Amino acid sequence: MNRAPRAAVMGVLLLSPIALTACSAGQVTQTSTQEPNAGNQADLGDVRLRALSLPYPTGGQYASGSDARLVGAIASTSSDEDTLVSIEGEAFDSVEVIDPDAAEPAADAGGSGDLGITVPPNGIVYLSSGQGPTVALVGLTEDIGPGEAIDVTFTFEEAGEITLPVPVGVPTRDLPRGEEFDFHGEEEVSGEEGSVEESSGQEAREQESADSEG
C-alpha cells in the first residue's frame, strides 16, 4: 500500500472506529434505532486499539468453558514495527492465534506466550476479520452475554501493556419475533359466537309461543 491510501485508511480508523461494525443502510429494521456496540478503544503510545469486542454469540450468551473470537483492529502511527506478544485475562484460560500470513501456524499461547502478531509501521492489523490473524479467547471462565464485558490485557514489545474491558457485541440483524396475536380475529370470533347465541334464543322463544297456542 502506498503512502496516500494508507494515510486515508488510518484517518478513517482513528476518527471513526465504528466503521468496522457499520451495517448496510436502505431499510428500516428493529435494530436501526438501537445504539450499535462499536466495541472498546484505547491508545498506548503509538499503538491504537479500536472496535475491540466479542461477536454476538449464537443463542445470545457465551457459556462458561466456551471460546470467543476477539474482533477489532490494531493500528500504529510509528515509523517502526511493533509486536503484540501476549493477550491475558482472568476471564479466559488461554489464547489461540491462527495467522494465515505466518510462516507456520501459531500454537495455543496459554494466555501469556509470545503471540508474535506483527503491527507494521504506520499500518493496521485487523483481528478475526478475514483480513489478518484470527484470535480466539479459549475457555471462558464464566457465562457472559450482551451488555457485559471482560478485562483483557494486551502487551506489546515496544508500546508496553494496557488493560481494557472488551464488551460482547449486539446482534447485527433482526432477531426472530414470536407470532403476533390477532386481536381483530378474536373480536370476529366473539361476534360470531354472540350471533349464534342470539339466533338460538330467538328460535326457542318462537317454539315456546307455538306450543302455547297449540
C-alpha positions as CSV (number, residue, x, y, z in Angstrom):
1,M,0.0,0.0,0.0
2,N,1.5,3.4,-0.9
3,R,1.6,6.3,1.5
4,A,-1.5,8.2,0.3
5,P,-4.0,5.3,0.5
6,R,-2.5,4.2,3.8
7,A,-2.9,7.6,5.3
8,A,-6.5,7.7,4.3
9,V,-7.2,4.3,5.8
10,M,-5.5,5.3,9.1
11,G,-7.6,8.5,9.2
12,V,-10.8,6.6,8.9
13,L,-9.8,4.1,11.5
14,L,-8.7,6.7,14.1
15,L,-11.5,9.1,13.6
16,S,-14.4,6.7,13.1
17,P,-13.9,3.4,15.0
18,I,-17.5,2.3,14.4
19,A,-16.7,2.0,10.7
20,L,-15.6,-1.6,11.5
21,T,-19.1,-2.5,12.6
22,A,-21.2,-0.4,10.3
23,C,-24.1,-2.2,8.6
24,S,-25.7,-1.5,5.3
25,A,-28.5,1.1,5.1
26,G,-31.6,1.4,2.9
27,Q,-34.2,-0.3,5.1
28,V,-35.7,0.3,8.5
29,T,-35.3,-2.5,10.9
30,Q,-35.9,-3.2,14.6
31,T,-32.3,-2.6,15.4
32,S,-31.9,0.6,13.3
33,T,-33.0,2.7,16.3
34,Q,-30.7,1.0,18.7
35,E,-27.2,2.2,19.5
36,P,-24.7,-0.2,17.9
37,N,-22.0,-1.7,20.1
38,A,-18.8,-0.3,18.4
39,G,-16.6,-2.1,20.9
40,N,-13.9,-0.5,23.1
41,Q,-10.9,1.5,22.2
42,A,-7.6,2.7,23.8
43,D,-4.4,4.4,22.9
44,L,-1.0,3.2,24.1
45,G,1.9,5.3,22.8
46,D,2.0,4.9,19.1
47,V,-0.5,2.0,19.1
48,R,-4.2,2.5,18.7
49,L,-6.7,-0.3,19.6
50,R,-10.0,0.2,18.0
51,A,-13.5,-1.5,18.0
52,L,-12.5,-4.4,20.3
53,S,-15.4,-6.7,21.0
54,L,-16.5,-10.3,21.2
55,P,-19.1,-11.0,18.4
56,Y,-22.7,-11.6,19.4
57,P,-22.9,-15.2,20.5
58,T,-25.2,-17.9,19.0
59,G,-28.1,-18.3,21.4
60,G,-27.4,-14.9,23.0
61,Q,-24.8,-16.0,25.5
62,Y,-21.3,-17.4,25.8
63,A,-21.4,-20.3,28.1
64,S,-18.6,-20.9,30.6
65,G,-15.9,-23.1,29.1
66,S,-16.7,-22.0,25.5
67,D,-14.4,-20.0,23.2
68,A,-14.9,-16.5,21.8
69,R,-13.2,-14.7,18.9
70,L,-11.6,-11.3,19.6
71,V,-12.6,-8.8,16.9
72,G,-11.1,-5.4,16.3
73,A,-8.1,-3.6,14.9
74,I,-4.7,-2.5,16.0
75,A,-3.1,0.5,14.2
76,S,0.4,2.0,14.6
77,T,1.4,5.6,13.9
78,S,5.1,4.8,14.5
79,S,7.7,4.5,11.8
80,D,8.9,1.3,13.4
81,E,7.0,-2.0,13.6
82,D,5.8,-3.4,17.0
83,T,4.7,-6.9,18.1
84,L,1.7,-8.0,20.1
85,V,3.4,-10.5,22.4
86,S,0.6,-11.5,24.7
87,I,-3.2,-11.3,25.4
88,E,-4.1,-12.2,29.0
89,G,-7.1,-12.1,31.3
90,E,-8.7,-13.8,34.3
91,A,-11.9,-14.4,32.3
92,F,-10.4,-17.0,29.9
93,D,-7.8,-19.8,30.2
94,S,-5.7,-19.2,27.1
95,V,-5.4,-17.6,23.7
96,E,-5.1,-19.3,20.3
97,V,-4.0,-17.5,17.1
98,I,-4.4,-18.6,13.5
99,D,-2.3,-16.3,11.3
100,P,-2.7,-17.1,7.5
101,D,0.3,-14.9,6.8
102,A,2.6,-16.6,9.3
103,A,5.4,-19.0,8.2
104,E,3.9,-21.7,10.4
105,P,0.7,-21.9,12.5
106,A,0.8,-20.3,15.9
107,A,0.2,-22.6,18.8
108,D,-2.0,-22.2,21.8
109,A,-0.3,-19.4,23.7
110,G,-1.7,-20.2,27.1
111,G,-2.7,-16.6,27.5
112,S,0.8,-15.4,28.2
113,G,3.1,-16.8,25.5
114,D,4.6,-14.9,22.6
115,L,1.8,-14.5,20.1
116,G,4.1,-12.9,17.6
117,I,1.4,-10.7,15.9
118,T,3.3,-8.0,14.0
119,V,1.9,-4.5,13.8
120,P,3.6,-2.9,10.8
121,P,4.9,0.7,10.9
122,N,2.1,3.2,10.0
123,G,-0.1,0.2,9.4
124,I,-3.2,-1.7,10.6
125,V,-3.8,-5.3,11.8
126,Y,-7.4,-6.5,11.7
127,L,-8.2,-9.2,14.2
128,S,-10.6,-12.1,13.2
129,S,-12.0,-10.2,10.2
130,G,-10.7,-12.5,7.4
131,Q,-8.0,-9.9,6.6
132,G,-5.5,-10.9,9.3
133,P,-4.9,-13.3,12.2
134,T,-7.9,-14.9,13.9
135,V,-7.6,-14.6,17.7
136,A,-9.7,-16.8,20.0
137,L,-10.1,-16.5,23.8
138,V,-10.2,-20.1,24.8
139,G,-12.0,-21.5,27.8
140,L,-14.2,-18.6,29.2
141,T,-14.4,-18.9,32.9
142,E,-18.0,-17.6,33.2
143,D,-21.2,-17.1,31.3
144,I,-21.3,-13.7,29.5
145,G,-23.7,-12.0,27.2
146,P,-24.6,-8.7,25.5
147,G,-24.2,-5.7,27.9
148,E,-21.3,-7.4,29.7
149,A,-17.5,-7.2,29.2
150,I,-14.3,-8.9,30.3
151,D,-11.0,-7.3,31.1
152,V,-8.3,-8.1,28.6
153,T,-4.6,-7.2,28.9
154,F,-2.6,-6.5,25.7
155,T,1.2,-6.4,25.9
156,F,3.3,-5.0,23.0
157,E,7.0,-5.4,22.7
158,E,7.6,-1.7,22.2
159,A,4.4,0.2,23.3
160,G,4.0,-1.7,26.6
161,E,0.9,-3.0,28.4
162,I,-2.7,-1.9,28.6
163,T,-5.8,-3.5,30.1
164,L,-9.3,-2.6,29.0
165,P,-12.8,-4.1,29.1
166,V,-13.9,-5.8,25.9
167,P,-17.7,-6.0,25.5
168,V,-19.9,-8.6,24.0
169,G,-21.4,-7.3,20.7
170,V,-25.1,-6.9,20.0
171,P,-27.0,-8.6,17.1
172,T,-26.2,-7.3,13.6
173,R,-29.6,-8.5,12.3
174,D,-33.1,-8.6,13.5
175,L,-33.9,-11.4,15.9
176,P,-36.9,-13.6,15.1
177,R,-40.1,-12.5,17.0
178,G,-42.9,-14.6,18.3
179,E,-46.2,-14.9,16.3
180,E,-48.3,-11.7,16.8
181,F,-51.7,-12.1,18.4
182,D,-54.6,-11.2,16.1
183,F,-56.9,-9.1,18.2
184,H,-59.3,-8.4,15.3
185,G,-59.7,-12.1,14.7
186,E,-60.6,-12.6,18.4
187,E,-63.3,-9.9,18.1
188,E,-64.7,-11.6,14.9
189,V,-64.9,-14.9,16.7
190,S,-66.6,-13.3,19.7
191,G,-69.1,-11.6,17.4
192,E,-69.9,-14.8,15.5
193,E,-70.5,-16.6,18.8
194,G,-72.8,-13.8,20.0
195,S,-74.8,-14.0,16.8
196,V,-75.3,-17.8,17.2
197,E,-76.4,-17.5,20.8
198,E,-78.9,-14.7,19.9
199,S,-80.3,-16.7,17.0
200,S,-80.7,-19.8,19.2
201,G,-82.6,-17.8,21.8
202,Q,-85.0,-16.3,19.2
203,E,-85.8,-19.8,17.8
204,A,-86.5,-21.1,21.4
205,R,-89.0,-18.2,22.0
206,E,-90.8,-18.8,18.7
207,Q,-91.1,-22.6,19.5
208,E,-92.4,-21.8,23.0
209,S,-95.1,-19.4,21.6
210,A,-96.2,-22.1,19.0
211,D,-96.6,-24.7,21.8
212,S,-98.8,-22.4,24.0
213,E,-101.1,-21.6,21.0
214,G,-101.5,-25.2,20.3
